[in-house]
Amino acid sequence: MAKASARPVDPKSNGTKRRGKACITCKIRRVKCDLGRPSCQRCLSTGRKCDGYPIPQPKQQDRNAPVAMLMVVDYPVPSHCDHAALAAFQYFIQACAPALLNYGSHHFWNELVLQACYIDESIKHLTIAASRLGSHRMLKASDEPASDPIYLTHYGRALKVLSRQQDPDPAFLLMACLLLILCDEFQENSFAALQNLIAGRKILATYQPRHHPKQRSDIIQEIGPIFARLELQTGELYSQVRPLSDGWKSNKHRKTWPQGDIQHFVHDGTRGQWTTVDEAMQSLQAITFECTSQQVEGTPPLTRFHAVPNLTTRLNDWLDQYTLLETRIHSRATRTDHADFYLLRTYHICTYVLSRCEPFKQEIAFDAYSSNVEYVIVSCGFLIRAVKMRLVPILFMVATRYRDASYRRRALCMLKQCGLDGQILAKIALRVIRIEEKNVSEPITCSDIPEESRIRLVDLVFDVDVAAYILRFKRKPYDEDTRLEYTSIPAPALPWNPAPEKPVHAAELLKSVLRFDFMSFWNQDDPAFAVPDGF
């Protein structure tokens, strides 16, 4: 109960003062305001936008008024949810937002999003929900983050607010889409993240700046480049923005959205550095070699909004330059050029996945990139008739590093179609699959293969004495101190027996694909018509 001075209060004057403190929206509507801060709940509950409260005007001080008045109010003790929500918000400020370096500026995540929390209820609840998921992942909590009642409460409240808005602000809607994508990424739900990305793209494609205040337009200018880059980085969307062929563009069964180009948000008129596909290929190969040789301490990136030091920025810059090159050549490109561009883009996706898994020496990290890997396999299905040999490193990576039973077998099947080298590597990949699935009765998804069963290949040597190949590998933690294990593959199991005095072609072949040396396969003839050296 409130305790105050015993000075009498006129009820009429008190009602007048209360109406004078009402929010601007309630004043216009001539309804009673609940005086909620920072936004009136009466406005929000009806789907309206609360325009805030008028700035109080200074009044002339009454000489008879007391100099000070002590007011003691008994507030209810905050519930567990209130304490947890406050802690989650602080965690987002101190840990989550500063780590979101890959998409969006420091200003966006650390200032604009936090400011929006005090204006828009949905942003506030989504920020708390994302923070709870992030803390579960970062701190490696034992319980499932999706079952967290605090996360579920605030996520549900955010969706409820968004569903009730009648004339939502597009700037806050786009910000909400990004936070929803962040929540999906923390839960490794790539399909839901894609749906929220498509929803944000639709909003951005139909946005009309002249219909909204300048302050909101400034926020859109921050958000626009984020969605434009996400569109190019996401394989399912890229195939529609940059289709492989006219047939793919006109496919009636593919998903689509209202027309509208959002790439103008990132096109700044900069001229590209490359003039040929070969230059782009050499630049990407240099980044790939660094991915497969670098070692980074810590845990792999939790979401696409997190970055790997040095590698992520270089890959983003590469994609920007590649897009400029493709745009410049696209109008006069031949069918072969289109295939080369599409293949190079597929290499980029593989390098992106490698950059976020390989340096951390965690084979289980590949599971988080299901949408990327599965899109790569679909792309290989389009390309295999035209560029068999160039697909070898891609297919071997999927067959040996991505543990989904269906997709790794599809990769294995296509690898067998890639001439002699493909058949050699298919035998090795098949042995890896058998080792990893040995104690699993019915493997289906990646999670069915326990971490301790996953192996990392080291090399392949030929033992002349026993006339067999020795495939050497390691198990977790895959470091220098981990003992080597091996399995033998009889020479007749591979297409040819090597001559003892010549270099073992299979060993060099495995070395190339483990480094993801795609350039060594780029200019090779179809090996069905040429026997490789060493055989």
Secondary structure, DSSP 8 states (H G I E B T S, - for coil): --B-------HHHHHHHHHHTS-HHHHHHT------SSS-HHHHHTT---------------TTS-S----B-------HHHHHHHHHHHHIIIIIHHH--SSS-HHIIIIIHHHHHTT-HHHHHHHHHHHHHHHHHHHT-SS-GGG-HHHHHHHHHHHHHHHH-SS--HHHHHHHHHHHHHHHHHTT-HHHHHHHHHHHHHHHHT--GGGS-HHHHHHHHHHHHHHHHHHHH-HHHHHHHS-SSHHHHT-TTS--------GGGT------S-SSHHHHHHHHHHHHHHHHH----S---SSTTS--TTHHHHHHHHHHHHHHHHHHHHTT--HHHHHHHHHHHHHHHHHHHHHTTGGGT-GGGGGGGHHHHHHHHHHHHHHTTT-TGGGHHHHHHHHHH---HHHHHHHHHHHTTSHHHHHHHHHHHHHHHHHHTTT-SS--SGGGS-GGG-EEEEEEEEETTTTEEEEEEEETT-STTS--EEEEEEGGGSS----TTS--HHHHHHHHHHTT-THHHHT---GGGS--TT-
